[in-house]
Amino acid sequence: MHHEPLLIPLLFETPGGSVAFADRRENFGPVVGAMQEGRTEASIYRFIEAVFELQSGSAETEAAAPMWRDNARTIALEFGSAEPPLPMTCAALSDAKMPTLVVQGAMTFPAFSIMSEKLVHCLPKATMDGVDHDGPYRRQDDLAKMISGFLAVVGTK
């Protein structure tokens, strides 16, 4: 199950993908600034605000703030890696032998939507209405129903 998978190579092989990527990256300035200043906890909150389209300074008041704070050390992996992304093509993904569910928020960012739409050529997909990238956080019950429905169709062992 993938929720708006971050598959940057698929984004760049799609018309409009470079523009969508640049648009998303533009919102991460506060994240990078906090990282450069050594404010790791602040950087994770700015990251959540950028990805979930929250008002600046509001991530600290969300119910999941303690979890995000506990995972702040991982933010450097997203922005500090010198490693290029793994090569990923739709052809390689089409070799998958198991059914896969791809879910996206109906109001998500173009970059996330493009990657999900590109992936749908190889894999099944579902859409969560009324949410953006924060769908699993905001609408946990809806996501659980999608996963349960998917498992009912493909069966479990």
Disulfide bonds with the S-S distance in Angstrom:
Cys90-Cys122 2.06
